[in-house]
Amino acid sequence: MRFFNFTKILLVVAASATAANTASAKPNSYPGENSRFKSSDPAVIAQQKAERQQRIDKRKERRERRRQERLNRKNNRSN
């Protein structure tokens, strides 16, 4: 009887561990979730590169603007 109880407990623990492991995995069933659609069309590739460059430039501008604001606050503190 104890053997059956032990196997039941072991089965429940193993099933819950497996369920917890699969629940944390991200689905990859459609493009855009975890993967990107890769086109072989040169126009689409150029557009994606241009969009990426715009995002990079905007990020640089935001960083520079924040840096300038920090410097201005630091310089105004001494006045």
matplotlib code that plots the C-alpha trace (Angstrom):
import matplotlib.pyplot as plt

x = [0.0, 2.8, 4.4, 1.3, 0.9, 4.6, 4.2, 1.0, 2.8, 5.8, 3.5, 1.8, 5.0, 6.5, 3.3, 3.2, 6.9, 6.4, 3.4, 5.2, 8.1, 5.9, 3.9, 7.0, 8.0, 7.0, 5.0, 6.6, 3.6, 3.4, 5.9, 6.5, 6.1, 9.7, 11.0, 10.9, 9.8, 12.9, 12.2, 14.5, 13.1, 15.8, 13.2, 11.8, 15.3, 16.2, 13.1, 13.7, 17.3, 16.1, 13.5, 16.1, 18.5, 15.7, 15.1, 18.8, 19.1, 16.0, 17.5, 20.8, 18.9, 17.0, 20.2, 21.9, 18.9, 18.8, 22.6, 22.2, 19.4, 21.4, 24.3, 22.1, 20.6, 24.0, 25.3, 22.2, 22.6, 25.7, 24.0]
y = [0.0, 2.4, 1.7, 2.7, 5.9, 6.8, 6.2, 8.4, 11.2, 10.8, 10.9, 14.0, 15.8, 14.8, 15.9, 19.3, 19.9, 19.1, 21.4, 24.2, 23.8, 23.9, 26.8, 29.1, 28.3, 31.0, 29.9, 30.2, 29.3, 32.5, 35.0, 38.0, 36.3, 35.1, 35.1, 37.6, 37.0, 37.2, 38.3, 37.8, 40.9, 43.6, 46.4, 44.9, 44.4, 48.0, 49.2, 47.1, 48.4, 52.0, 51.6, 50.0, 52.9, 55.4, 53.7, 53.7, 57.4, 58.3, 56.3, 58.2, 61.6, 60.6, 59.6, 62.8, 64.9, 63.2, 63.7, 67.4, 67.7, 66.1, 68.4, 71.4, 70.4, 69.8, 73.2, 75.0, 73.5, 75.5, 78.8]
z = [0.0, 0.8, -2.5, -4.4, -2.4, -3.0, -6.8, -6.8, -5.1, -7.4, -10.4, -9.2, -8.5, -11.9, -13.7, -11.9, -12.6, -16.3, -16.5, -14.8, -17.2, -20.4, -19.1, -18.9, -22.5, -25.1, -28.1, -31.5, -33.6, -35.7, -37.2, -34.9, -31.6, -31.2, -34.7, -37.6, -41.1, -43.3, -46.8, -49.7, -51.4, -51.5, -51.2, -48.0, -46.6, -47.3, -45.7, -42.6, -42.4, -42.8, -40.0, -37.7, -38.4, -37.6, -34.3, -33.5, -34.4, -32.2, -29.3, -29.7, -29.8, -26.6, -24.8, -25.9, -24.8, -21.4, -21.0, -21.8, -19.3, -16.6, -17.3, -17.3, -13.9, -12.5, -13.7, -12.5, -9.0, -8.4, -9.1]

ax = plt.figure().add_subplot(projection="3d")
ax.plot(x, y, z, "-o")
ax.set_aspect("equal")
plt.show()
